[in-house]
């Protein structure tokens, strides 16, 4: 059985993150900047510009998420941080704030293809909760997909699957879309 570990994304772990995301930046050059940049800037920056924007965050001391490792090899990514770090969430009618509670958000959960459907999501969700708690968060929020079909294409599941969050103790607090619940975990 492979040994799981995790580390925050820092300058020291950038190479592992870059290896995990590969030359295409995980999904179409996103480099996990969709929720962090204005839409036009994100679209224009797909690829190198989005990579450079993420690298700039990291080099400026932000820890924008965590990398999961199996036997020391990068296997998963979870973008997690204070909700204000993700201004794109504010622009979404279905993901707008539920209330005025200060929350941390899990905005992306990327699992390397060879490690999917093996419980890695649960491990990353638990690690994200530990990371958020360690930074003083009291509430952790997530915006996963609740698929209508069993074999949903992975490209549509980049915020995670609701069942994994529910198994980790999250509870639904809002639903403005049939397939996109807003879930919370009190830390």
C-alpha positions as CSV (number, residue, x, y, z in Angstrom):
1,X,0.0,0.0,0.0
2,X,1.3,3.4,-1.0
3,X,2.2,5.9,1.7
4,X,0.2,9.2,1.6
5,X,1.6,12.5,2.6
6,X,0.9,16.1,1.8
7,X,2.7,19.5,1.8
8,X,1.5,23.0,1.1
9,X,2.5,24.6,-2.2
10,X,5.6,26.7,-1.5
11,X,8.7,27.6,-3.5
12,X,10.2,24.3,-2.2
13,X,7.3,22.2,-3.6
14,X,6.8,24.1,-6.9
15,X,8.6,21.5,-8.9
16,X,6.2,18.8,-7.6
17,X,3.2,20.9,-8.4
18,X,4.5,21.7,-11.9
19,X,5.2,18.0,-12.5
20,X,1.7,17.1,-11.3
21,X,0.0,19.7,-13.6
22,X,2.2,18.8,-16.5
23,X,2.8,20.9,-19.6
24,X,-0.9,21.7,-20.1
25,X,-1.4,23.1,-16.6
26,X,-3.8,20.3,-15.4
27,X,-6.8,21.2,-17.4
28,X,-6.5,23.4,-20.5
29,X,-3.8,25.7,-19.1
30,X,-5.8,26.6,-15.9
31,X,-2.9,26.3,-13.4
32,X,-5.7,26.6,-10.9
33,X,-6.2,30.3,-11.5
34,X,-9.9,30.2,-12.7
35,X,-11.4,31.4,-9.4
36,X,-8.4,33.7,-8.6
37,X,-8.4,36.0,-11.8
38,X,-10.9,38.1,-13.6
39,X,-12.5,35.9,-16.3
40,X,-10.9,37.7,-19.3
41,X,-7.5,37.6,-17.7
42,X,-7.9,33.9,-16.9
43,X,-9.0,33.1,-20.5
44,X,-6.2,35.2,-22.1
45,X,-3.6,33.6,-19.7
46,X,-4.4,29.9,-20.3
47,X,-1.0,28.3,-20.3
48,X,2.2,30.1,-19.4
49,X,0.6,33.3,-18.1
50,X,-1.6,31.4,-15.7
51,X,1.4,29.3,-14.6
52,X,3.3,32.5,-14.0
53,X,0.5,34.1,-12.0
54,X,0.3,31.0,-9.7
55,X,4.1,31.0,-9.4
56,X,4.0,34.7,-8.4
57,X,1.5,34.0,-5.7
58,X,3.7,31.2,-4.3
59,X,6.9,33.3,-4.5
60,X,5.1,36.1,-2.7
61,X,4.5,33.8,0.3
62,X,0.9,32.6,-0.4
63,X,0.3,28.9,0.2
64,X,-2.6,28.5,-2.3
65,X,-3.2,24.9,-1.6
66,X,-1.7,21.5,-0.9
67,X,-0.1,18.7,-2.9
68,X,-0.8,15.1,-2.1
69,X,2.0,12.6,-2.5
70,X,1.9,8.8,-2.8
71,X,5.3,7.2,-1.9
72,X,6.8,10.7,-2.5
73,X,5.4,11.2,-6.0
74,X,3.0,14.1,-6.6
75,X,-0.5,12.6,-7.0
76,X,-3.1,15.2,-6.2
77,X,-3.7,18.9,-5.7
78,X,-6.3,20.8,-3.6
79,X,-6.7,24.5,-3.9
80,X,-7.7,25.7,-0.4
81,X,-7.7,29.1,1.2
82,X,-9.7,32.0,2.6
83,X,-12.8,32.6,0.4
84,X,-11.7,36.2,-0.5
85,X,-8.7,34.6,-2.3
86,X,-11.2,33.4,-4.9
87,X,-13.0,36.4,-6.2
88,X,-14.5,34.3,-9.0
89,X,-16.7,32.7,-6.4
90,X,-18.3,36.1,-5.8
91,X,-19.2,36.4,-9.5
92,X,-21.0,33.0,-9.5
93,X,-24.8,33.2,-8.9
94,X,-24.8,29.5,-7.7
95,X,-21.7,29.9,-5.5
96,X,-22.3,33.3,-4.0
97,X,-21.8,33.5,-0.2
98,X,-24.4,31.7,1.9
99,X,-24.0,34.2,4.8
100,X,-21.4,36.5,6.3
101,X,-19.5,33.8,8.1
102,X,-15.7,33.9,7.4
103,X,-15.0,30.6,5.5
104,X,-12.1,28.9,3.8
105,X,-12.9,27.4,0.4
106,X,-11.9,24.3,-1.4
107,X,-12.2,25.4,-5.0
108,X,-10.4,22.6,-6.9
109,X,-9.5,19.0,-6.3
110,X,-7.3,17.5,-9.0
111,X,-6.3,13.9,-8.8
112,X,-3.7,12.5,-11.3
113,X,-5.5,10.1,-13.6
114,X,-3.8,6.9,-12.4
115,X,-4.8,7.6,-8.8
116,X,-8.5,8.3,-9.4
117,X,-11.2,6.1,-7.8
118,X,-8.8,4.9,-5.1
119,X,-9.9,7.1,-2.2
120,X,-7.4,9.9,-2.9
121,X,-10.2,12.6,-2.8
122,X,-11.0,11.6,0.8
123,X,-7.3,11.8,1.8
124,X,-7.0,15.3,0.2
125,X,-10.2,16.6,1.8
126,X,-9.0,15.5,5.2
127,X,-5.6,17.1,4.5
128,X,-7.2,20.3,3.3
129,X,-9.2,20.4,6.6
130,X,-6.1,20.0,8.6
131,X,-4.3,22.7,6.6
132,X,-7.2,25.1,7.0
133,X,-7.6,24.4,10.7
134,X,-3.8,25.0,11.2
135,X,-4.2,28.4,9.6
136,X,-7.1,29.4,12.0
137,X,-10.1,28.5,9.8
138,X,-13.3,27.7,11.6
139,X,-15.5,26.7,8.6
140,X,-14.4,25.0,5.4
141,X,-16.6,25.2,2.4
142,X,-16.7,23.2,-0.8
143,X,-18.5,23.4,-4.1
144,X,-18.4,19.9,-5.5
145,X,-20.5,18.4,-8.3
146,X,-23.2,15.9,-7.6
147,X,-23.2,14.0,-10.9
148,X,-26.5,12.9,-12.6
149,X,-24.7,9.9,-14.1
150,X,-22.3,7.5,-12.6
151,X,-19.4,7.9,-15.0
152,X,-19.1,11.7,-15.2
153,X,-16.1,12.8,-17.3
154,X,-13.3,13.9,-15.1
155,X,-13.0,17.3,-16.8
156,X,-16.4,18.2,-15.2
157,X,-15.4,17.0,-11.7
158,X,-12.5,19.4,-10.9
159,X,-14.3,20.8,-7.8
160,X,-14.6,17.3,-6.5
161,X,-17.6,14.9,-6.1
162,X,-20.1,15.7,-3.4
163,X,-20.1,12.1,-2.0
164,X,-16.5,12.4,-1.0
165,X,-17.1,15.6,0.9
166,X,-20.3,14.2,2.6
167,X,-18.3,11.1,3.7
168,X,-15.7,13.5,5.2
169,X,-18.4,15.1,7.4
170,X,-19.4,18.1,5.3
171,X,-23.0,19.1,5.3
172,X,-25.1,20.8,2.6
173,X,-25.9,24.5,3.5
174,X,-27.2,25.7,0.1
175,X,-28.2,24.5,-3.3
176,X,-28.8,26.9,-6.1
177,X,-28.2,24.4,-8.8
178,X,-29.5,20.8,-9.1
179,X,-25.9,19.4,-9.4
180,X,-23.9,21.9,-7.3
181,X,-24.4,21.9,-3.6
182,X,-22.6,24.2,-1.3
183,X,-21.1,22.1,1.5
184,X,-19.5,23.1,4.8
185,X,-17.4,21.4,7.5
186,X,-17.1,23.1,10.9
187,X,-13.5,22.7,12.0
